[in-house]
């Protein structure tokens, strides 16, 4: 007997996600038509010119995966030395550890970012809602 599970599919057309422009990051939340997904995909731009400090570290439940699409990114984490990521590099980390991303150099960096945490998704959605108000 085959186990049949409910299936789901979502496609986000390029540039048609839910956008949020923050001080250090500009997010495009993808596949927002699925409200109960276990992962949240984002396309994000890390803005150049913002130097890292310890106040930028955030921690929450879940895990994250970051793939660098353009530019150079420095991954800061609570228990490890900063790690430089270049185009094509991918980092996977536990979100309960304080973490932040920094664009290195004069150019913004673009990443594909996947979060498994509902709380981080709620935080981004709250930022979007606050920006609309």
Buried (B, 14 or more C-beta within 10 A) or exposed (E): EEEEEEEEEEEBEEEEBBEBEEEBBBBBBBBBEEEEBEBBBBBBBBBBEBEBEEEBBEEBEBBBBBBBBEBBBBBBBBEEEEEEBEEEBEBEBBBEEBBBBBBBEEBBBBBBBBBBBBEBBEBBBEBBEEEEE
